[in-house]
Amino acid sequence: MKRGRKGKYETDIKPRFDEITHWLRSGATEKQIYENLGITKDTFYRYKRNYKEFSDLLKNGRQALVMQLRNTLIKKAMGFEYTEVKQYAREENGNKVTYVEKTTKTALPDVAALNLCLKNYDPDNWANDPQALKMKEKELELRREIAEKDEW
């Protein structure tokens, strides 16, 4: 059993895991995180290397952000409906009356988001340059034929 006082990691970093998770999900960089924690870059990377729970926290927090971004990109690519709420007040018979106006709107599919999704999710069939895609397919076929002849 170790004796003595706890290290800086145990007292200053570990209790702030929820805060670090929030920063990661908000898109904070590692530099912003170690600056927010008040530690040096070297200390940050040492903690990351020596404490698996810290390394996992950083990795998993970033993955959650990536999933949110992926879902948002897909939603934008496909289009979606949303409700716009406007609130205004006006005077009626000497009284102030508040009105809330709700309107359902449609965000149309975004061509750039569609293109990016297709290039990432279906790269074999989607490219900016279809001729380059066909040449790539022919190149792969030739490589297969050469490999079969050489039998390696």
Residue pairs with C-beta under 8 A, 6 or more apart in sequence:
8 39
9 47
9 51
9 54
12 37
12 38
12 39
13 37
13 39
13 47
13 54
14 53
14 54
16 37
17 57
19 36
20 33
20 37
20 57
20 58
20 61
21 57
21 61
23 32
23 33
23 36
23 61
24 33
24 57
24 58
24 61
24 62
24 64
24 65
25 61
25 64
25 65
25 68
26 65
27 65
28 36
30 44
30 58
31 41
33 44
33 58
34 40
34 41
34 43
34 44
37 44
39 47
47 54
48 54
48 55
48 58
49 55
73 113
73 116
73 117
74 113
74 117
76 107
76 109
76 110
76 113
77 109
77 110
77 113
77 114
77 116
77 117
78 109
79 106
79 107
79 108
79 109
79 110
80 106
80 107
81 104
81 105
81 106
81 107
82 104
82 105
82 106
82 107
83 102
83 103
83 104
83 105
84 102
84 103
84 104
84 105
85 100
85 101
85 102
86 100
86 101
86 102
86 103
87 98
87 99
87 100
87 101
88 98
88 99
88 101
89 96
89 97
89 98
89 99
90 96
90 97
90 99
91 97
115 126
115 128
118 125
118 126
119 126
119 127
119 128
125 133
126 133
127 133
